[in-house]
Amino acid sequence: MSDPKVWHLHEAKARFSELFRRVRSDGPQRVVKQRGEAVVIVTAEEYDRSGELARQPESLLEFSNLPPADGHST
């Protein structure tokens, strides 16, 4: 593949250490199979951040209805 951030599955398996290094240095890397199925590999930190963002309330109203962060009601 011509895009340096896209890997064929067989290449990613054979060069996993390099793939790991590139994720850390260059950002997310896409790994594709022959039939077009794909995954994106990201750093653990980026993955953790995405989970935190998914748990964010969508609106101020939703936020105001959340229980206090310490678990105690006031």
N, CA, C and O atoms as a Maestro MAE file, in Angstrom:
{
 s_m_m2io_version
 :::
 2.0.0
}

f_m_ct {
 s_m_title
 :::
 protein
 m_atom[296] {
  # First column is atom index #
  i_m_mmod_type
  r_m_x_coord
  r_m_y_coord
  r_m_z_coord
  i_m_residue_number
  s_m_chain_name
  s_m_pdb_residue_name
  s_m_pdb_atom_name
  i_m_atomic_number
  :::
  1 25 0.851 -1.185 0.000 1 A "MET " " N  " 7
  2 3 0.000 0.000 0.000 1 A "MET " " CA " 6
  3 2 0.887 1.236 0.000 1 A "MET " " C  " 6
  4 15 1.976 1.214 0.575 1 A "MET " " O  " 8
  5 25 0.448 2.289 -0.623 2 A "SER " " N  " 7
  6 3 1.275 3.482 -0.731 2 A "SER " " CA " 6
  7 2 1.201 4.368 0.510 2 A "SER " " C  " 6
  8 15 2.158 5.086 0.801 2 A "SER " " O  " 8
  9 25 0.098 4.338 1.244 3 A "ASP " " N  " 7
  10 3 -0.034 5.147 2.455 3 A "ASP " " CA " 6
  11 2 0.818 4.515 3.560 3 A "ASP " " C  " 6
  12 15 0.622 3.348 3.901 3 A "ASP " " O  " 8
  13 25 1.769 5.282 4.123 4 A "PRO " " N  " 7
  14 3 2.640 4.694 5.145 4 A "PRO " " CA " 6
  15 2 1.915 4.328 6.439 4 A "PRO " " C  " 6
  16 15 2.477 3.626 7.279 4 A "PRO " " O  " 8
  17 25 0.691 4.787 6.610 5 A "LYS " " N  " 7
  18 3 -0.072 4.454 7.812 5 A "LYS " " CA " 6
  19 2 -1.064 3.323 7.570 5 A "LYS " " C  " 6
  20 15 -1.927 3.070 8.409 5 A "LYS " " O  " 8
  21 25 -0.952 2.639 6.432 6 A "VAL " " N  " 7
  22 3 -1.827 1.505 6.112 6 A "VAL " " CA " 6
  23 2 -0.956 0.277 5.905 6 A "VAL " " C  " 6
  24 15 0.008 0.312 5.141 6 A "VAL " " O  " 8
  25 25 -1.293 -0.797 6.581 7 A "TRP " " N  " 7
  26 3 -0.542 -2.042 6.534 7 A "TRP " " CA " 6
  27 2 -1.454 -3.177 6.089 7 A "TRP " " C  " 6
  28 15 -2.613 -3.229 6.501 7 A "TRP " " O  " 8
  29 25 -0.954 -4.088 5.252 8 A "HIS " " N  " 7
  30 3 -1.657 -5.342 4.995 8 A "HIS " " CA " 6
  31 2 -1.481 -6.217 6.239 8 A "HIS " " C  " 6
  32 15 -0.461 -6.123 6.923 8 A "HIS " " O  " 8
  33 25 -2.456 -7.055 6.530 9 A "LEU " " N  " 7
  34 3 -2.411 -7.877 7.733 9 A "LEU " " CA " 6
  35 2 -1.136 -8.718 7.802 9 A "LEU " " C  " 6
  36 15 -0.480 -8.761 8.842 9 A "LEU " " O  " 8
  37 25 -0.783 -9.382 6.708 10 A "HIS " " N  " 7
  38 3 0.419 -10.236 6.732 10 A "HIS " " CA " 6
  39 2 1.678 -9.417 7.025 10 A "HIS " " C  " 6
  40 15 2.585 -9.898 7.703 10 A "HIS " " O  " 8
  41 25 1.735 -8.184 6.515 11 A "GLU " " N  " 7
  42 3 2.878 -7.304 6.761 11 A "GLU " " CA " 6
  43 2 2.895 -6.849 8.226 11 A "GLU " " C  " 6
  44 15 3.954 -6.788 8.850 11 A "GLU " " O  " 8
  45 25 1.724 -6.534 8.761 12 A "ALA " " N  " 7
  46 3 1.627 -6.093 10.155 12 A "ALA " " CA " 6
  47 2 2.068 -7.211 11.100 12 A "ALA " " C  " 6
  48 15 2.741 -6.955 12.098 12 A "ALA " " O  " 8
  49 25 1.690 -8.441 10.784 13 A "LYS " " N  " 7
  50 3 2.099 -9.574 11.624 13 A "LYS " " CA " 6
  51 2 3.607 -9.784 11.555 13 A "LYS " " C  " 6
  52 15 4.250 -10.010 12.581 13 A "LYS " " O  " 8
  53 25 4.164 -9.713 10.379 14 A "ALA " " N  " 7
  54 3 5.592 -9.957 10.195 14 A "ALA " " CA " 6
  55 2 6.454 -8.842 10.785 14 A "ALA " " C  " 6
  56 15 7.591 -9.081 11.191 14 A "ALA " " O  " 8
  57 25 5.910 -7.623 10.831 15 A "ARG " " N  " 7
  58 3 6.698 -6.457 11.275 15 A "ARG " " CA " 6
  59 2 6.038 -5.767 12.460 15 A "ARG " " C  " 6
  60 15 6.008 -4.539 12.541 15 A "ARG " " O  " 8
  61 25 5.501 -6.585 13.393 16 A "PHE " " N  " 7
  62 3 4.717 -6.024 14.485 16 A "PHE " " CA " 6
  63 2 5.510 -5.028 15.336 16 A "PHE " " C  " 6
  64 15 4.954 -4.014 15.758 16 A "PHE " " O  " 8
  65 25 6.780 -5.289 15.596 17 A "SER " " N  " 7
  66 3 7.578 -4.352 16.402 17 A "SER " " CA " 6
  67 2 7.645 -2.980 15.735 17 A "SER " " C  " 6
  68 15 7.546 -1.950 16.403 17 A "SER " " O  " 8
  69 25 7.814 -2.975 14.426 18 A "GLU " " N  " 7
  70 3 7.840 -1.696 13.708 18 A "GLU " " CA " 6
  71 2 6.466 -1.026 13.735 18 A "GLU " " C  " 6
  72 15 6.373 0.188 13.922 18 A "GLU " " O  " 8
  73 25 5.412 -1.801 13.552 19 A "LEU " " N  " 7
  74 3 4.047 -1.269 13.623 19 A "LEU " " CA " 6
  75 2 3.815 -0.625 14.989 19 A "LEU " " C  " 6
  76 15 3.295 0.488 15.073 19 A "LEU " " O  " 8
  77 25 4.198 -1.320 16.049 20 A "PHE " " N  " 7
  78 3 4.063 -0.802 17.410 20 A "PHE " " CA " 6
  79 2 4.803 0.532 17.546 20 A "PHE " " C  " 6
  80 15 4.255 1.499 18.075 20 A "PHE " " O  " 8
  81 25 6.059 0.579 17.063 21 A "ARG " " N  " 7
  82 3 6.861 1.799 17.145 21 A "ARG " " CA " 6
  83 2 6.206 2.941 16.375 21 A "ARG " " C  " 6
  84 15 6.194 4.082 16.835 21 A "ARG " " O  " 8
  85 25 5.660 2.624 15.197 22 A "ARG " " N  " 7
  86 3 5.027 3.682 14.385 22 A "ARG " " CA " 6
  87 2 3.758 4.219 15.030 22 A "ARG " " C  " 6
  88 15 3.476 5.414 14.939 22 A "ARG " " O  " 8
  89 25 2.999 3.359 15.674 23 A "VAL " " N  " 7
  90 3 1.815 3.841 16.390 23 A "VAL " " CA " 6
  91 2 2.243 4.839 17.457 23 A "VAL " " C  " 6
  92 15 1.623 5.890 17.620 23 A "VAL " " O  " 8
  93 25 3.314 4.504 18.187 24 A "ARG " " N  " 7
  94 3 3.801 5.398 19.244 24 A "ARG " " CA " 6
  95 2 4.365 6.695 18.675 24 A "ARG " " C  " 6
  96 15 4.186 7.756 19.272 24 A "ARG " " O  " 8
  97 25 5.048 6.628 17.526 25 A "SER " " N  " 7
  98 3 5.711 7.830 17.014 25 A "SER " " CA " 6
  99 2 4.884 8.614 15.996 25 A "SER " " C  " 6
  100 15 4.949 9.843 15.963 25 A "SER " " O  " 8
  101 25 4.103 7.912 15.162 26 A "ASP " " N  " 7
  102 3 3.402 8.573 14.049 26 A "ASP " " CA " 6
  103 2 1.885 8.630 14.208 26 A "ASP " " C  " 6
  104 15 1.206 9.275 13.408 26 A "ASP " " O  " 8
  105 25 1.348 7.966 15.227 27 A "GLY " " N  " 7
  106 3 -0.090 7.985 15.422 27 A "GLY " " CA " 6
  107 2 -0.766 6.738 14.899 27 A "GLY " " C  " 6
  108 15 -0.097 5.777 14.519 27 A "GLY " " O  " 8
  109 25 -2.089 6.745 14.876 28 A "PRO " " N  " 7
  110 3 -2.868 5.561 14.505 28 A "PRO " " CA " 6
  111 2 -2.434 4.950 13.171 28 A "PRO " " C  " 6
  112 15 -2.077 5.655 12.228 28 A "PRO " " O  " 8
  113 25 -2.477 3.618 13.124 29 A "GLN " " N  " 7
  114 3 -2.113 2.867 11.927 29 A "GLN " " CA " 6
  115 2 -3.279 1.940 11.567 29 A "GLN " " C  " 6
  116 15 -3.864 1.303 12.442 29 A "GLN " " O  " 8
  117 25 -3.609 1.872 10.284 30 A "ARG " " N  " 7
  118 3 -4.707 1.028 9.805 30 A "ARG " " CA " 6
  119 2 -4.129 -0.295 9.292 30 A "ARG " " C  " 6
  120 15 -3.141 -0.310 8.558 30 A "ARG " " O  " 8
  121 25 -4.764 -1.407 9.690 31 A "VAL " " N  " 7
  122 3 -4.374 -2.736 9.226 31 A "VAL " " CA " 6
  123 2 -5.563 -3.312 8.470 31 A "VAL " " C  " 6
  124 15 -6.670 -3.390 9.003 31 A "VAL " " O  " 8
  125 25 -5.322 -3.722 7.208 32 A "VAL " " N  " 7
  126 3 -6.413 -4.202 6.359 32 A "VAL " " CA " 6
  127 2 -6.190 -5.643 5.917 32 A "VAL " " C  " 6
  128 15 -5.057 -6.083 5.722 32 A "VAL " " O  " 8
  129 25 -7.304 -6.371 5.763 33 A "LYS " " N  " 7
  130 3 -7.278 -7.718 5.194 33 A "LYS " " CA " 6
  131 2 -7.604 -7.602 3.709 33 A "LYS " " C  " 6
  132 15 -7.997 -6.537 3.233 33 A "LYS " " O  " 8
  133 25 -7.442 -8.683 2.995 34 A "GLN " " N  " 7
  134 3 -7.682 -8.675 1.549 34 A "GLN " " CA " 6
  135 2 -9.104 -8.276 1.190 34 A "GLN " " C  " 6
  136 15 -9.316 -7.604 0.181 34 A "GLN " " O  " 8
  137 25 -10.072 -8.672 1.985 35 A "ARG " " N  " 7
  138 3 -11.480 -8.374 1.658 35 A "ARG " " CA " 6
  139 2 -11.915 -6.987 2.104 35 A "ARG " " C  " 6
  140 15 -13.102 -6.665 2.058 35 A "ARG " " O  " 8
  141 25 -10.973 -6.170 2.531 36 A "GLY " " N  " 7
  142 3 -11.311 -4.798 2.897 36 A "GLY " " CA " 6
  143 2 -11.629 -4.591 4.364 36 A "GLY " " C  " 6
  144 15 -11.787 -3.451 4.801 36 A "GLY " " O  " 8
  145 25 -11.729 -5.674 5.145 37 A "GLU " " N  " 7
  146 3 -11.947 -5.508 6.576 37 A "GLU " " CA " 6
  147 2 -10.725 -4.796 7.156 37 A "GLU " " C  " 6
  148 15 -9.596 -5.032 6.724 37 A "GLU " " O  " 8
  149 25 -10.960 -3.932 8.129 38 A "ALA " " N  " 7
  150 3 -9.843 -3.165 8.671 38 A "ALA " " CA " 6
  151 2 -10.035 -2.880 10.154 38 A "ALA " " C  " 6
  152 15 -11.153 -2.872 10.670 38 A "ALA " " O  " 8
  153 25 -8.915 -2.649 10.815 39 A "VAL " " N  " 7
  154 3 -8.888 -2.154 12.189 39 A "VAL " " CA " 6
  155 2 -7.894 -1.001 12.223 39 A "VAL " " C  " 6
  156 15 -7.049 -0.864 11.339 39 A "VAL " " O  " 8
  157 25 -8.010 -0.187 13.244 40 A "VAL " " N  " 7
  158 3 -7.052 0.896 13.448 40 A "VAL " " CA " 6
  159 2 -6.403 0.661 14.803 40 A "VAL " " C  " 6
  160 15 -7.093 0.452 15.801 40 A "VAL " " O  " 8
  161 25 -5.082 0.696 14.836 41 A "ILE " " N  " 7
  162 3 -4.338 0.506 16.071 41 A "ILE " " CA " 6
  163 2 -3.922 1.879 16.583 41 A "ILE " " C  " 6
  164 15 -3.320 2.674 15.861 41 A "ILE " " O  " 8
  165 25 -4.254 2.141 17.839 42 A "VAL " " N  " 7
  166 3 -3.931 3.423 18.474 42 A "VAL " " CA " 6
  167 2 -3.170 3.157 19.767 42 A "VAL " " C  " 6
  168 15 -3.157 2.029 20.261 42 A "VAL " " O  " 8
  169 25 -2.535 4.190 20.316 43 A "THR " " N  " 7
  170 3 -1.861 4.048 21.605 43 A "THR " " CA " 6
  171 2 -2.896 3.789 22.699 43 A "THR " " C  " 6
  172 15 -4.070 4.130 22.553 43 A "THR " " O  " 8
  173 25 -2.445 3.186 23.788 44 A "ALA " " N  " 7
  174 3 -3.334 2.945 24.927 44 A "ALA " " CA " 6
  175 2 -3.872 4.263 25.471 44 A "ALA " " C  " 6
  176 15 -5.028 4.343 25.888 44 A "ALA " " O  " 8
  177 25 -3.032 5.298 25.466 45 A "GLU " " N  " 7
  178 3 -3.470 6.600 25.975 45 A "GLU " " CA " 6
  179 2 -4.610 7.174 25.126 45 A "GLU " " C  " 6
  180 15 -5.580 7.714 25.659 45 A "GLU " " O  " 8
  181 25 -4.483 7.050 23.811 46 A "GLU " " N  " 7
  182 3 -5.537 7.566 22.931 46 A "GLU " " CA " 6
  183 2 -6.826 6.757 23.114 46 A "GLU " " C  " 6
  184 15 -7.920 7.319 23.135 46 A "GLU " " O  " 8
  185 25 -6.689 5.452 23.244 47 A "TYR " " N  " 7
  186 3 -7.845 4.591 23.465 47 A "TYR " " CA " 6
  187 2 -8.535 4.963 24.775 47 A "TYR " " C  " 6
  188 15 -9.761 5.074 24.817 47 A "TYR " " O  " 8
  189 25 -7.760 5.157 25.849 48 A "ASP " " N  " 7
  190 3 -8.341 5.533 27.136 48 A "ASP " " CA " 6
  191 2 -9.059 6.871 27.058 48 A "ASP " " C  " 6
  192 15 -10.134 7.037 27.633 48 A "ASP " " O  " 8
  193 25 -8.461 7.835 26.341 49 A "ARG " " N  " 7
  194 3 -9.102 9.155 26.172 49 A "ARG " " CA " 6
  195 2 -10.428 9.025 25.437 49 A "ARG " " C  " 6
  196 15 -11.402 9.691 25.788 49 A "ARG " " O  " 8
  197 25 -10.471 8.173 24.424 50 A "SER " " N  " 7
  198 3 -11.714 8.035 23.660 50 A "SER " " CA " 6
  199 2 -12.824 7.472 24.536 50 A "SER " " C  " 6
  200 15 -13.985 7.850 24.380 50 A "SER " " O  " 8
  201 25 -12.484 6.576 25.452 51 A "GLY " " N  " 7
  202 3 -13.480 6.045 26.380 51 A "GLY " " CA " 6
  203 2 -13.975 7.096 27.343 51 A "GLY " " C  " 6
  204 15 -15.158 7.128 27.682 51 A "GLY " " O  " 8
  205 25 -13.071 7.963 27.790 52 A "GLU " " N  " 7
  206 3 -13.455 9.048 28.688 52 A "GLU " " CA " 6
  207 2 -14.396 10.014 27.975 52 A "GLU " " C  " 6
  208 15 -15.375 10.474 28.563 52 A "GLU " " O  " 8
  209 25 -14.106 10.324 26.714 53 A "LEU " " N  " 7
  210 3 -14.970 11.229 25.952 53 A "LEU " " CA " 6
  211 2 -16.341 10.614 25.724 53 A "LEU " " C  " 6
  212 15 -17.346 11.326 25.733 53 A "LEU " " O  " 8
  213 25 -16.398 9.308 25.520 54 A "ALA " " N  " 7
  214 3 -17.680 8.638 25.286 54 A "ALA " " CA " 6
  215 2 -18.568 8.715 26.519 54 A "ALA " " C  " 6
  216 15 -19.794 8.686 26.407 54 A "ALA " " O  " 8
  217 25 -17.956 8.812 27.690 55 A "ARG " " N  " 7
  218 3 -18.743 8.878 28.926 55 A "ARG " " CA " 6
  219 2 -19.155 10.300 29.281 55 A "ARG " " C  " 6
  220 15 -19.869 10.499 30.264 55 A "ARG " " O  " 8
  221 25 -18.725 11.289 28.512 56 A "GLN " " N  " 7
  222 3 -19.067 12.683 28.797 56 A "GLN " " CA " 6
  223 2 -20.562 12.906 28.544 56 A "GLN " " C  " 6
  224 15 -21.106 12.365 27.582 56 A "GLN " " O  " 8
  225 25 -21.230 13.688 29.386 57 A "PRO " " N  " 7
  226 3 -22.629 14.026 29.116 57 A "PRO " " CA " 6
  227 2 -22.757 14.804 27.813 57 A "PRO " " C  " 6
  228 15 -21.880 15.589 27.452 57 A "PRO " " O  " 8
  229 25 -23.855 14.576 27.121 58 A "GLU " " N  " 7
  230 3 -24.048 15.231 25.827 58 A "GLU " " CA " 6
  231 2 -24.559 16.662 25.946 58 A "GLU " " C  " 6
  232 15 -24.429 17.447 25.007 58 A "GLU " " O  " 8
  233 25 -25.137 17.004 27.091 59 A "SER " " N  " 7
  234 3 -25.674 18.354 27.236 59 A "SER " " CA " 6
  235 2 -25.514 18.823 28.675 59 A "SER " " C  " 6
  236 15 -25.233 18.023 29.568 59 A "SER " " O  " 8
  237 25 -25.691 20.109 28.895 60 A "LEU " " N  " 7
  238 3 -25.627 20.667 30.240 60 A "LEU " " CA " 6
  239 2 -26.751 20.095 31.101 60 A "LEU " " C  " 6
  240 15 -26.557 19.857 32.293 60 A "LEU " " O  " 8
  241 25 -27.918 19.874 30.510 61 A "LEU " " N  " 7
  242 3 -29.038 19.300 31.244 61 A "LEU " " CA " 6
  243 2 -28.690 17.893 31.726 61 A "LEU " " C  " 6
  244 15 -28.937 17.552 32.883 61 A "LEU " " O  " 8
  245 25 -28.122 17.084 30.848 62 A "GLU " " N  " 7
  246 3 -27.715 15.732 31.239 62 A "GLU " " CA " 6
  247 2 -26.670 15.801 32.349 62 A "GLU " " C  " 6
  248 15 -26.724 15.029 33.306 62 A "GLU " " O  " 8
  249 25 -25.709 16.737 32.218 63 A "PHE " " N  " 7
  250 3 -24.669 16.908 33.229 63 A "PHE " " CA " 6
  251 2 -25.281 17.274 34.577 63 A "PHE " " C  " 6
  252 15 -24.868 16.741 35.608 63 A "PHE " " O  " 8
  253 25 -26.254 18.171 34.580 64 A "SER " " N  " 7
  254 3 -26.846 18.624 35.845 64 A "SER " " CA " 6
  255 2 -27.648 17.518 36.528 64 A "SER " " C  " 6
  256 15 -27.896 17.592 37.731 64 A "SER " " O  " 8
  257 25 -28.053 16.499 35.779 65 A "ASN " " N  " 7
  258 3 -28.807 15.387 36.362 65 A "ASN " " CA " 6
  259 2 -27.917 14.259 36.880 65 A "ASN " " C  " 6
  260 15 -28.423 13.295 37.454 65 A "ASN " " O  " 8
  261 25 -26.598 14.362 36.687 66 A "LEU " " N  " 7
  262 3 -25.675 13.338 37.162 66 A "LEU " " CA " 6
  263 2 -25.506 13.434 38.671 66 A "LEU " " C  " 6
  264 15 -25.578 14.529 39.229 66 A "LEU " " O  " 8
  265 25 -25.279 12.287 39.351 67 A "PRO " " N  " 7
  266 3 -24.996 12.354 40.791 67 A "PRO " " CA " 6
  267 2 -23.625 12.977 41.011 67 A "PRO " " C  " 6
  268 15 -22.797 12.983 40.101 67 A "PRO " " O  " 8
  269 25 -23.376 13.500 42.203 68 A "PRO " " N  " 7
  270 3 -22.057 14.088 42.494 68 A "PRO " " CA " 6
  271 2 -20.945 13.070 42.270 68 A "PRO " " C  " 6
  272 15 -21.155 11.868 42.439 68 A "PRO " " O  " 8
  273 25 -19.763 13.550 41.889 69 A "ALA " " N  " 7
  274 3 -18.640 12.667 41.577 69 A "ALA " " CA " 6
  275 2 -18.194 11.833 42.761 69 A "ALA " " C  " 6
  276 15 -17.670 10.736 42.572 69 A "ALA " " O  " 8
  277 25 -18.388 12.323 43.982 70 A "ASP " " N  " 7
  278 3 -17.931 11.556 45.159 70 A "ASP " " CA " 6
  279 2 -18.936 10.489 45.557 70 A "ASP " " C  " 6
  280 15 -18.689 9.739 46.502 70 A "ASP " " O  " 8
  281 25 -20.062 10.402 44.860 71 A "GLY " " N  " 7
  282 3 -21.050 9.372 45.136 71 A "GLY " " CA " 6
  283 2 -22.027 9.716 46.241 71 A "GLY " " C  " 6
  284 15 -22.952 8.950 46.510 71 A "GLY " " O  " 8
  285 25 -21.835 10.873 46.894 72 A "HIS " " N  " 7
  286 3 -22.741 11.300 47.947 72 A "HIS " " CA " 6
  287 2 -23.690 12.356 47.422 72 A "HIS " " C  " 6
  288 15 -23.278 13.245 46.677 72 A "HIS " " O  " 8
  289 25 -24.941 12.273 47.798 73 A "SER " " N  " 7
  290 3 -25.891 13.296 47.351 73 A "SER " " CA " 6
  291 2 -25.848 14.450 48.336 73 A "SER " " C  " 6
  292 15 -25.567 14.272 49.521 73 A "SER " " O  " 8
  293 25 -26.133 15.640 47.816 74 A "THR " " N  " 7
  294 3 -26.088 16.848 48.661 74 A "THR " " CA " 6
  295 2 -27.460 17.402 48.865 74 A "THR " " C  " 6
  296 15 -27.621 18.415 49.547 74 A "THR " " O  " 8
  :::
 }
 m_bond[295] {
  # First column is bond index #
  i_m_from
  i_m_to
  i_m_order
  :::
  1 1 2 1
  2 2 3 1
  3 3 4 2
  4 3 5 1
  5 5 6 1
  6 6 7 1
  7 7 8 2
  8 7 9 1
  9 9 10 1
  10 10 11 1
  11 11 12 2
  12 11 13 1
  13 13 14 1
  14 14 15 1
  15 15 16 2
  16 15 17 1
  17 17 18 1
  18 18 19 1
  19 19 20 2
  20 19 21 1
  21 21 22 1
  22 22 23 1
  23 23 24 2
  24 23 25 1
  25 25 26 1
  26 26 27 1
  27 27 28 2
  28 27 29 1
  29 29 30 1
  30 30 31 1
  31 31 32 2
  32 31 33 1
  33 33 34 1
  34 34 35 1
  35 35 36 2
  36 35 37 1
  37 37 38 1
  38 38 39 1
  39 39 40 2
  40 39 41 1
  41 41 42 1
  42 42 43 1
  43 43 44 2
  44 43 45 1
  45 45 46 1
  46 46 47 1
  47 47 48 2
  48 47 49 1
  49 49 50 1
  50 50 51 1
  51 51 52 2
  52 51 53 1
  53 53 54 1
  54 54 55 1
  55 55 56 2
  56 55 57 1
  57 57 58 1
  58 58 59 1
  59 59 60 2
  60 59 61 1
  61 61 62 1
  62 62 63 1
  63 63 64 2
  64 63 65 1
  65 65 66 1
  66 66 67 1
  67 67 68 2
  68 67 69 1
  69 69 70 1
  70 70 71 1
  71 71 72 2
  72 71 73 1
  73 73 74 1
  74 74 75 1
  75 75 76 2
  76 75 77 1
  77 77 78 1
  78 78 79 1
  79 79 80 2
  80 79 81 1
  81 81 82 1
  82 82 83 1
  83 83 84 2
  84 83 85 1
  85 85 86 1
  86 86 87 1
  87 87 88 2
  88 87 89 1
  89 89 90 1
  90 90 91 1
  91 91 92 2
  92 91 93 1
  93 93 94 1
  94 94 95 1
  95 95 96 2
  96 95 97 1
  97 97 98 1
  98 98 99 1
  99 99 100 2
  100 99 101 1
  101 101 102 1
  102 102 103 1
  103 103 104 2
  104 103 105 1
  105 105 106 1
  106 106 107 1
  107 107 108 2
  108 107 109 1
  109 109 110 1
  110 110 111 1
  111 111 112 2
  112 111 113 1
  113 113 114 1
  114 114 115 1
  115 115 116 2
  116 115 117 1
  117 117 118 1
  118 118 119 1
  119 119 120 2
  120 119 121 1
  121 121 122 1
  122 122 123 1
  123 123 124 2
  124 123 125 1
  125 125 126 1
  126 126 127 1
  127 127 128 2
  128 127 129 1
  129 129 130 1
  130 130 131 1
  131 131 132 2
  132 131 133 1
  133 133 134 1
  134 134 135 1
  135 135 136 2
  136 135 137 1
  137 137 138 1
  138 138 139 1
  139 139 140 2
  140 139 141 1
  141 141 142 1
  142 142 143 1
  143 143 144 2
  144 143 145 1
  145 145 146 1
  146 146 147 1
  147 147 148 2
  148 147 149 1
  149 149 150 1
  150 150 151 1
  151 151 152 2
  152 151 153 1
  153 153 154 1
  154 154 155 1
  155 155 156 2
  156 155 157 1
  157 157 158 1
  158 158 159 1
  159 159 160 2
  160 159 161 1
  161 161 162 1
  162 162 163 1
  163 163 164 2
  164 163 165 1
  165 165 166 1
  166 166 167 1
  167 167 168 2
  168 167 169 1
  169 169 170 1
  170 170 171 1
  171 171 172 2
  172 171 173 1
  173 173 174 1
  174 174 175 1
  175 175 176 2
  176 175 177 1
  177 177 178 1
  178 178 179 1
  179 179 180 2
  180 179 181 1
  181 181 182 1
  182 182 183 1
  183 183 184 2
  184 183 185 1
  185 185 186 1
  186 186 187 1
  187 187 188 2
  188 187 189 1
  189 189 190 1
  190 190 191 1
  191 191 192 2
  192 191 193 1
  193 193 194 1
  194 194 195 1
  195 195 196 2
  196 195 197 1
  197 197 198 1
  198 198 199 1
  199 199 200 2
  200 199 201 1
  201 201 202 1
  202 202 203 1
  203 203 204 2
  204 203 205 1
  205 205 206 1
  206 206 207 1
  207 207 208 2
  208 207 209 1
  209 209 210 1
  210 210 211 1
  211 211 212 2
  212 211 213 1
  213 213 214 1
  214 214 215 1
  215 215 216 2
  216 215 217 1
  217 217 218 1
  218 218 219 1
  219 219 220 2
  220 219 221 1
  221 221 222 1
  222 222 223 1
  223 223 224 2
  224 223 225 1
  225 225 226 1
  226 226 227 1
  227 227 228 2
  228 227 229 1
  229 229 230 1
  230 230 231 1
  231 231 232 2
  232 231 233 1
  233 233 234 1
  234 234 235 1
  235 235 236 2
  236 235 237 1
  237 237 238 1
  238 238 239 1
  239 239 240 2
  240 239 241 1
  241 241 242 1
  242 242 243 1
  243 243 244 2
  244 243 245 1
  245 245 246 1
  246 246 247 1
  247 247 248 2
  248 247 249 1
  249 249 250 1
  250 250 251 1
  251 251 252 2
  252 251 253 1
  253 253 254 1
  254 254 255 1
  255 255 256 2
  256 255 257 1
  257 257 258 1
  258 258 259 1
  259 259 260 2
  260 259 261 1
  261 261 262 1
  262 262 263 1
  263 263 264 2
  264 263 265 1
  265 265 266 1
  266 266 267 1
  267 267 268 2
  268 267 269 1
  269 269 270 1
  270 270 271 1
  271 271 272 2
  272 271 273 1
  273 273 274 1
  274 274 275 1
  275 275 276 2
  276 275 277 1
  277 277 278 1
  278 278 279 1
  279 279 280 2
  280 279 281 1
  281 281 282 1
  282 282 283 1
  283 283 284 2
  284 283 285 1
  285 285 286 1
  286 286 287 1
  287 287 288 2
  288 287 289 1
  289 289 290 1
  290 290 291 1
  291 291 292 2
  292 291 293 1
  293 293 294 1
  294 294 295 1
  295 295 296 2
  :::
 }
}
